[in-house]
Amino acid sequence: MLTGETGVDMKSETKPIHGLTRNELVELCAGLNQPSYRAAQIWRWLHVNRVGDWQQMTNIPAAIRTQLAGSFSFFSMQAEGSKKSADTSLKVLARLHDGETVEFVVIPAPRRTTVCVSSQVGCKFDCAFCASGRSGFTRSLDAGEMVEELLLAEKEYGEKPTHVVFMGIGEPFDNYDNVLKAVRIINDQEGLAIGARRITISTCGIIPGIERLAGEGLQVELSVSLHAPNDELRTRLMPVNRRYGVGPLLDACRQYTQQTGRLITFEYAMIRGVNDSRSHAEELAGKLKSFQCRVNLIPLSEVEEYGGKASTPEVVNMFIKVLGEAGVNATLRNSRGSELKAACGQLRASHARKA
Ligand code: SF4
């Protein structure tokens, strides 16, 4: 019988095997009275050889394979459709084992292939400009499902991902444990081997998640969606601001930078006539000028559910100038893949384009 020491509930329905960390696989094999090298063998079959079913694990005893198959699913996710945009980004719709669907997007750029991963089915946070938030929340993804998004992305796109951004559907810090497990699995040198600095976690400003991440000792990039310089406007755009206001959020970000030595990127979707005036730029500059950080200005990706328009290039340039004069490093990011209209499309491009 399988033990529950892996943290996986063995009694319930099967879980994606790709969601087990190396340590969990070792614990699992120990519970099956198997030597520790068995875990390394299974890991290689899963993450290096990328086998398609249990029977291909030829050096694993048949009885062990049968036991594992009773508790873990192999590939629980299937591509159901895909769509390429004019800029060659590829959006894939994936069907999950319970019939739910998620989307992920592959964004090519010179010397990099970025996959924008979803962390939840739907989202609780209901940002005004986001189509995903409007359809409500269904469930969080298991770590294995997020790893499978990358494996499926590689299969559908035909290239190994080099960068990962947790900027798809859902709020990563609302599914913290699974997201961090997925990060550790895809960061493992045997397998997808995506360096921590090539992994970005994006949050709408969940302060406890920022505080926990600071203590993880990981070199991942952190991106915080700000989108407004004050509470009144930010609450209108992002209801999460009622709970985690601008002041406490920026304090948590400062603390994160002090503790980790890592710069945070603030995302700011520029919405015509809403958050793009000179006084907004000056207010933002005032709050960030003493703070070592980066600001990505992203002209709004227009979605049907929200009537806002993107700021004009002149206004974006004014914003960059005002921030720059205050010593704040601000950059324009184009919305590659935005025509695909998936999830936090406001943000997706911002990391995909860095050289
Ligand atoms: S922008 Fe992100 S956090 Fe906000 S509703 Fe959309 S998916 Fe959720």
Boltz pocket constraint, residues with backbone or C-beta under 6 A from the ligand:
constraints:
  - pocket:
      binder: B
      contacts: [[A, 123], [A, 124], [A, 125], [A, 126], [A, 127], [A, 130], [A, 131], [A, 132], [A, 133], [A, 134], [A, 168], [A, 169], [A, 170], [A, 171], [A, 204], [A, 343], [A, 344]]
      max_distance: 6.0
